Amino acid sequence: MTLRSLLFLASALLLSGQDLRIFAIDVEGGKSTLYVSPSGESLLIDTGYAGNNGRDAERIVAAAQAAGIKRIDYLVITHYHGDHAGGAYLWRAAGAKIVAPKSAALTLTWLMPMLTGYGIFPPRPLDVPLPLTRVGDETEFTVSGQKFRALFVPGHSFDLTVYMTELGGKRVAFTGDLGFERESD
């Protein structure tokens, strides 16, 4: 692991007046975010790639170890591209419950394992399939004690979902790749 990755992992935020801990994880192409609630439940947004000699999974494991947790409880997927959901089925096999739109089931359970060469894991359904089927559909859900609102905005991918929540009195949105032409934008 590079010094840059270690520094990134060490940048866990402790929100004032709360025990919610947030870890930004540098996975190539996308970005993963790990939340650990005051109760110790954990939520990971996006996984990075499954391949690359386990690089992204190792970075997530290092963040989980730094957070003092032994497993990821929930995995929220912004969209099906490999740099955001490539490792989803591996985390599901390790016990994480996958949260994503119903439309992501085919990709997450059949296509990703096949394309990454790890097809030995049997396909699994989404654990929390969100009822999002048309552009603009919205729903709310709570995982790891954190309330989220999901907005279905396919375009960049057929299942792109924006997740919004409030942290420390500030509204936060996880957009996947929505609205960005390049990482530098």
N, C-alpha and C positions, 0 to 999 in steps of 0.2 A: 504494500500500500504506500502511495506517495505521501510526501509531507503535506501537499495540498489537500489530499483526501483526509488526512488526520486532522488538519486544521479545520476543515469543513465539519468533520464529525464533532470536534471540540466546541463548535459554535452553537451548542444547544441553548435555546432561549428559555429562561425561566420568567414567565409572565408575572408581573408584580401582583401580589395578593392571591396568587393561585399556585397550585402544585402541578398544573398541566405542564408537561415538558414537551418541547418540539425540537426535532432534529432534522436538519436539511441534509440530504444525502446526495452526493455527486455521483449519479449514474450516467453513463455516456448516452448522449442523445436526449434523454429526458431528465427528470429530476424526481426523486422519491422524497417523501416527507413522512417521518415517523412521529406519531403522537403517543404519549403515555399519560393516561388520565390519573387523577389523584387516587383512584381505586386500584391502579396498576394494570388496567386493561390497555391494550395497544391497538393502534390503527396505523396502517401504512397506505399512503396514496402512491400508486404506481410502483413498478418493480424494476424497471430497466430491462436489459436483455437477459435471456436465459444462458446464452453461450459465453463466448469470450473467456474461456477458462474459469468461469465462476466469478469474474471480476465484480459485477454488480451485486450478486448475492453476497459475496464476502463483505462488501461495503455496508450492506444492510445489516448483516450479522454483527459487524463491528459496532454499528450504531445501537443495535439492540443490546449488545453487551455493555456498552457505555451507559445505556439507560437502565441497566440492571434487570432486564426482562429475559425470560427464557424462550418465549415464542411470540409470534405476531398473532393477535386475536382476529383482526379484521383487515381485509385488503380491499381498498376502493380503487377502481380502475377508471381513468378518464377516457381512454379509448384503446382500441385493439392493436395499435401499431407495436411492433416488437420492442421499441425503446421505452415503451410505457407499460406493456402487459406481457412481454416475452416470458418473464419468469412467474407469471400468475399461477400456473398449474403446479409449479414446484412448491410455492408457498402454501397452496391449497393442500398438497400432499403432506405438508408439514403441520397442518392443522388450522391454518387461517381460513376464515369464512370470507368468501368473495362476494363483494357488493358491486353490482354493475347493472346496466339496463338489460332487460330480457334479450334484446337483440345481440348482445355480446356473447351469449352462451355458446353458439356454434364456434366462434373464433377461439374463445378462451379454452373450451374443452376438447375441441378436435383439431383445429387448424394449427394453433401455436405449438402443441406438442409434436405434431407431425413435421412442421417446418424447422423446428430446432433440433431434431434428431433425438429427442428424448421421449419417443412414443411409447416407452415401457409403462408410463403411468396411465392407468385407465381414465377415460374421460369422466369428468364429474360435473354435476349441474352447478349453477350459481346457487349460493346459499341464501343470498338476499337479492332476488331479481327485482329490479325497480320497474314499475309499470310505466315505462316511457316508450312510446311507439311513434309519435308524430312530432315534427319540429315544434318547439315551444312547450311540449308537455313538461310539467313540473311535479315533483313529489318531495315530501319531507321524510326523513328517517333519522334515527338516533343510533349511533354505535359508540361503544366505549365511553358512554356518558356525554358524547358531543352531538348536538343537534345539527343536521345538515339539510340544505335544500338542494335538490338536483334539478338541473335544467337541461333538457335534451336539445342539442344544437348540431345535428349531423351536418357534415360538409367536408371537413378535413378528413373524417372517416365516417362510416355509416352509423357509428354508435357514439360519437363524441358527446360527452356529458360534462357540464360545468358544475362543480360542487361549491356551494357557498356556506360559510359558517361565520360565527362571531368568536373572536379570541381576544380576551383582555379588553373588551369594549370596542374592538375594531372589526369591521367586516373584512373577510378574507375570501377570495375566490381562487379555486384551483381549476385552471382552464385547459390543461393538457397543452395542445399546440394551437389553440384557437387564437387567431389574430396575429400570428407571428410568421413573417416570411423567412427570417433568419434568427439565430440565437442572439445576435447583436441588437435586434430591434427592441 
